[in-house]
Amino acid sequence: MADWTWVVYTGLEVLIALVCCLGNALVVFAVCVGIKGALHEPTFCFLVSLAAADFLVGVAAVPLAVLLDGWVNLAPHLCLLLSCVVLVLTQASVLSLLAIAVDRHLRLQTPLRFQNLTRPSRTWLTVAICWSLSCVLGFTPLFGWNNFSTMAPPGGNNESSESPIPVTPPCTFLSMISLPFMVYFNFLGCVLLPLLAMTLLYVRIFWSLHGRLRDSTPQARVCLLRERRLACSLVLVLFLFAGCWIPLHVMNCLLLFWGPQTVTKGAMYTGILLSHVNSAVNPVVYAYRIPKIQQAYAHIWRRVLAVMNCHYGDQRSERAGSGSRIKWTESFESGKPAVEISSS
């Protein structure tokens, strides 16, 4: 029987997966349908990419996190492939955030060249490059940096004539993905380095906005304040990502340098849940911090209410029409037809 820690962890993962799917599907729909011309703006294209990655976290990463907890026995190569899918989605989120930061920096620092640099075709090409690079970086363990060597049976001369029966070990993430890969390559190279680059870009953005706001005209000041508000919202998304993912990577560092006794199962479950919560929180941040998405949410909600009211009104009309009807009945006592008008 599973212990209560795993039961609570699994229940919370199911809840997070549902919120991830519904919230990020709403984001994609709101940007693509509710905001006119949004897909021609690079920032919204990259936000759609980030929301798609968060949606896939709910569809794939969360179920795989529960599956890859040692409760199933899979072939090693299949277990490794499923483990890499989680890395691909994480990397897609990082690169989408990096693309957003570069986009805002270019918009502010090179406004004249920005229109030529950010045509829709080039923007979607950048999105495709981000996802392709995420696949290359996420599937790196398939090319050799994995734990297959430690899973091989010990060598030596076996004098027994009977061949050993192969036993498939339980499929877990860290039984496939090596800790040196997670710490040195994934954390330091693929997560921490882009986060530092994004931090520097946003520092430059705010420094430039601060200087321009002091010397700007009232008309230009309105645009700069709008730009600063959007930059603050994007920085909040970045900080939430870092705050939700770094604890899990710190635990991997502790496992690598100080051994498994330094991280309890409950702490590891908490770190995994926190990393998945990030994908569920982002749609809420968009709703409260980005006015265009907030307006698109409100427009969608009004449309849903209108459809519900229309459907409810049709049902009431049908009831009213059926409530006053003429029934022809046969009177068995007199043998004459009788007319009854009933109202229900």
N, C-alpha and C positions, 0 to 999 in steps of 0.2 A: 504494500500500500504506500502511495506517495505521501511524503511528510507534508505538514501544513504549510511550510515555507514555499514548496513548489506549487501547491494548490493556490495560494494567494498570488504568487508570481504569475502563474498561468492565467488566472482570472483578470489580473490587471493588464496583462498583455493583450487579452481579447478585447478589453475595453479600449485600450490605446489604439489597437488596430482599427476598430470601428470608427473612432474619432479621426484618425489619420485619413482613412478612406473618404469619409463624408466631407470633412473639412477641406481637404486639398482638392477633391473633385469639384467642390463649390468654388474654390479659388480659380481653378482652370476655366470653369464655365463662366465665372464672373468676368475674367479678363478677356476671354475669347469672344464672348457674346455681349456682356453688359457694358464694356468700355469701348466706345467707337474709336477705331484706329489704334487700339492698344498694341496689336501685333506688329505695328510699324515702329514702335518705340523699343529700343534695345533693352531698357530696364525691365519692362513688362515681359518681354520675351524670355529674359533670364529668370524672372520670377516664375513664369510658367514652367521653365525647366526645373527650378528648385521645387515647385509644388508637385511636379510629376515624380521627382525623386522621393519626396515625402509620401506621396500616394503609394508608390511602390514599396516603401517601408512598411506601410500597413498591409499591403497585399502579399508581399513576399518576405521581407526581412523579419517581421515579427513572428509569423508562423514558423519560419526557419529557425529563429532563436529558440522557440519552444521545442521544435523537432530535434535540433542539434544540441540537446541537453543530456544525451546519453540514454534516451528512452527508446531508440530504434537502432537496429543493426543494419547498416548499409555497406555496400562495397566501398572500399577506401577511395577510389577515384570519384564515385558519385558523392560521397560525403565531402570530399575536398571541393568539388565543383559547387555544391550548395553553399559551402562556407564562403567561397569567393564571391557569391552573389551579394552577400551582406557588405563586403568590402567595396564592390562596384558602386552600390547605392550611396554609401558614405562618401566615396570619392566624387561622385556626381554632385552631391550637395556642396562639397568644398569648392569644386571648380565653378559651380554656378554662382556661389557667393563671391568668388574671386572675379568672375566676369562682371558681376554687378559693380564691384568696387572699381575696376578698371574703367567701366563705362561712365560712372559718375565723375571719375577723375578726368577723363578725356573731355567730357561735356563742359567741365569747368575751366580746364587749363587750355584747351584748344577748341574754342567754340566755332571758329571759322572752318576748321578742317573736320569738325565732328560730323557734319551732315554727309560728307563724302565717305568718311570712315565707317559710318553706321547705317548703311543702306540695309533694307530688310534681308536681301539675299546674303549679305556678309554677316548679318546678325545670326541668322539661322545656320549659316556655315560654322560660325563660332560655337553655337549650341551643339552642333553635330560633332565638332572637334572635341568639345568638353566631354561628351558622352563616350566618344571613341577612346579618348585618353583615359577616362575612368575605367573602361573595360580592360585596357592594357595594364594599368596599374593594379586594378582589383584582381585580375586573373593571373598575376605574376606567380603566385604559389603553384599554379599548374605546371610551370616550367622548371620546377625543381626546388624552390625555397619552401619546403614543407617538412612534415614530420614522418615521411614515409620510411626514411632510414632508421629511425628509432622504433618503428613498428615491425621491422623485419625480425624474424626469429634469430636467436643467437647462433653464431657459426660454430664450427667444430665438427669433428668426425663423429657421426652417429652410427654406432655399430648395430643398432637394432634394424631388423629387416622390415619392420612395419613402418610405413610412412606416417607422420603425424597428421591428424585430422585438422584441416585449417579451421580456425575459429575467428569469426569476424568480430572485432571489438566494438563496443558501443560507439556510436558516431557522436562526437562532441567537437565543438569549434576548435578548442585548443589542442585536441589530439591530432588535428589535421594541420592547423596553421601554427607555425613555430613562433615562440615568443620573441626571438631576435628579429624576425620579420616584422612583427607587430610593433615593436619598440623602435628599432632603428630605421626601418623603411617606411612603415605605414604612419606611425605617430610623428617621428621627427621630420621625415622627408615629405610625406604626403598630406599631413594635417597641420603640424605646428609651423612649418615653413610658410605655407600659404596664409595661415592666420597672421603671422608676423607681417607678411607683405601687405595684407589687407589693412592691418592696423596702421602701418605707415602711410598707405594711400588715404585713409580717412583722416589721419592727422593733417596731411597736406591739404585735404579738401576743407577741413574746418579752419585751418590757418588762413587759407586763401579767402574763404567766405568772411572771416572776421575782418581781414584787411579791406575787402571790397565794401562791406557794409558801412564802414566808417566814412568812406569817400563817395558813396553812391547817391544818386538822385532819388527822390521819393518813388518815381515809377520803377527804377531799377531795383530799389530796395524791396519792393513787393516780390519780385521774381527771385531775388536772392534769399529772402526769408522762406519762400516756398521750397527753394532748393535745400536750404538748411534743415527744414522740417523733414523732407524726404530722406536726407542723409542721416538724420538722427534715427529715423525709423529703421533704415537699413543697418545702421550700427547696432541697434537693439537686436535685430535678427542675428547679426554676427556674434554678439556677446552671448546670446542665448545658445547658439550652436556651441561656442567654446565652453560655456558653463555646463552644458549637458554632456559633452563628449570627453572633455579632458579628465574628469574623475575616472572614467573607465580605462583610459589610457594610462593614467597614473597607477591604477591597480595592476595593469599588465607590466609596468616597470617594476613594481614591488614583487610580482611573481617571478620576474626574470632575475632580479638581483638578490632577493632575499628569500625566495622559496615559497612554496604553496601555503605554508603555515601563516604567512603574513596577511592573507586575504581570506575571509570567511565566505562561505557560500551565500549567506544573506547579503553581505556587502557586494559581492559580484552581481547578484540578482538586482540589487538597488542600482548599481552602475548601468546595467543593461537597460533597466526600465527608464532611467533618466535619459539615456541616449535616445530611446524611442519616443519619449515624451516631447523631445524637441520637434519632431515632425508633426505632432498633434497641436503644438502651441503656435506654430508659425501662422496658420490661418487666422487665429485670434489677433495676433499682432498686426497682420495686414488690415483687418477690419477696423481696428482702433487707431492705427497710425498712418494709413495711406488713404487720403480722402477719396481718390477715384475708385478704389476697391470698396471703400465703405459705401459710396453712392451706388456702386453696382450691386452690392449685397442688398441694399434697401430696395433697389428696383426689382431684383429677383424676388424678394420677399413680398412686395406688393403684387407682383404677377401671380405668385402662388396663392396669396389670399384672394385675389380676384377670381382665379379659377375655382378655388374651393367654394367661394360664395356663389358663383354661377352654378356649380354642380348642386349645391344645397338648395338654391332657388328652383332648379329644375325638379328636384325631388319633391319639394313642397307643392309645386304646380301640379305634378302628377297626382299627389295625394288629394289635392283640392278637386281635380277633375274626376277622380274616382270616388270622391266622397258624396257627390250629388249625381246619382245615376238612376235610371229607370229599370226596374226589374219586372219582367213579366212572369207571373206565377199562375199556377192553376189551382183554383179553389176546389178541393175535393168534396166539401160539403154541398156546394151549390152546383158544381159542375160548370160554372161560368168563369171565363177569364177575368182575372182581377189585376189591377195595376197598383203596384206599391212604389212609392217614392221614398227612398230611405236616405238619411244623412248620417254618416258615421264620422 
